[in-house]
Structure formats: C-alpha cells, structure tokens
Amino acid sequence: MTTLNKTDISITEVVYDLMMVNVNRASLLKNCITYVIRNQANKLIRKGNFSGYHVQLRMTHLEDGKYEFDMFIEDKLYLNIPFEKRTLDKGQLLFN
C-alpha cells in the first residue's frame, strides 16, 4: 500500500464534542482502520477501529489540550494528524 497523506483521510483538527473522520480514498474502505489517540506526553488515551466513509468519534471525555491521532492500516502506521480539544463555552454556538 502506498503512503497516505492528509487528503486521503481527514479529521476535525479543532474538536469540541465530536471529531469527524472522513475517508476520501475509496480503496481504503476495504480495510479496517485502527486509530490511537495520544496526549502530548505520548500517553495512550483511546484506541479503536472503524470502517466507512464518515465516522464520528465523541471526544467530550478529553481534557482541553493538544493530541495526536494515529491511523494504522494492516498494523502499519500510515498517517498522524495533530488535533486540539477545546471545551465549548456555555452559550457558545458553532457555525460551519
């Protein structure tokens, strides 16, 4: 398999409650994608897997801060994307 880049799989890079994961390469849909979320101290926070074009991951349990989202296909690390978790202020609305 060739090396992936940020356009093959994209995530929400500033997360409040939900992280959206979008798989933009059809050839990846035959694979189960395993993900690992680590904090800045490189501590494992969450691990799981998914398949499909669009996936939502709930992140309300994470403390505010910077994290790394690693994606593995066939047990090989193919993509690492940093993201930031922020708490939504009371009364704050998000508009896309």
C-alpha positions in Angstrom: 0.0 0.0 0.0 1.3 3.5 -0.8 1.8 6.1 1.9 -1.3 8.1 2.7 -1.4 11.9 3.0 -3.8 14.3 4.7 -6.1 14.3 1.8 -6.7 10.6 1.9 -8.2 10.8 5.5 -9.2 14.0 7.1 -10.3 14.8 10.7 -11.7 17.7 12.5 -8.5 19.4 13.7 -10.2 21.6 16.4 -12.6 19.3 18.3 -15.3 20.4 20.8 -17.6 17.4 21.3 -17.3 15.3 18.1 -14.4 14.5 15.8 -15.4 13.9 12.3 -13.2 11.4 10.3 -13.6 11.4 6.6 -12.1 8.7 4.4 -11.5 10.3 1.0 -9.9 7.3 -0.8 -12.3 4.5 -1.9 -9.5 1.9 -1.9 -9.3 2.3 1.9 -12.8 1.2 2.5 -11.9 -2.5 2.2 -9.6 -2.1 5.3 -10.5 -1.7 8.9 -8.7 1.4 10.1 -7.3 1.3 13.6 -6.7 4.6 15.4 -4.8 5.6 18.5 -5.2 9.0 20.3 -2.2 10.1 22.4 -1.7 13.2 24.5 1.4 15.5 24.5 3.1 13.2 27.0 2.7 10.4 24.5 0.2 8.6 26.8 -2.4 6.4 25.1 -5.8 8.0 25.7 -8.0 6.0 23.4 -7.8 3.2 20.8 -10.3 1.7 18.4 -11.1 1.0 14.8 -13.6 1.9 12.2 -14.6 1.5 8.6 -16.6 3.6 6.2 -16.5 7.0 4.6 -17.7 9.1 7.5 -17.2 8.4 11.2 -18.0 10.5 14.3 -16.0 10.0 17.5 -17.2 11.5 20.7 -14.4 13.5 22.5 -16.2 15.1 25.4 -14.2 13.0 27.8 -10.9 14.5 26.8 -9.4 17.4 28.7 -8.6 20.5 26.7 -5.2 20.3 25.0 -3.3 19.0 22.0 -3.4 15.4 20.9 -2.1 13.1 18.1 -4.4 11.0 16.0 -2.5 8.0 14.6 -4.1 5.8 12.0 -3.0 2.3 11.2 -3.9 0.1 8.2 -2.8 -3.6 8.3 -0.9 -2.8 11.6 1.3 -0.2 9.9 1.2 3.5 10.8 0.1 5.4 7.7 -1.0 8.8 9.0 -0.5 11.0 12.0 -2.6 14.2 12.4 -2.4 16.5 15.4 -5.6 18.0 16.8 -6.7 20.2 19.6 -9.6 19.6 22.0 -11.4 22.6 23.3 -14.4 22.9 25.7 -17.4 24.7 24.2 -18.2 27.7 26.4 -21.7 27.8 27.8 -23.9 29.7 25.4 -21.3 29.5 22.6 -22.7 28.4 19.2 -20.7 26.8 16.4 -21.4 27.6 12.8 -19.7 25.9 9.9 
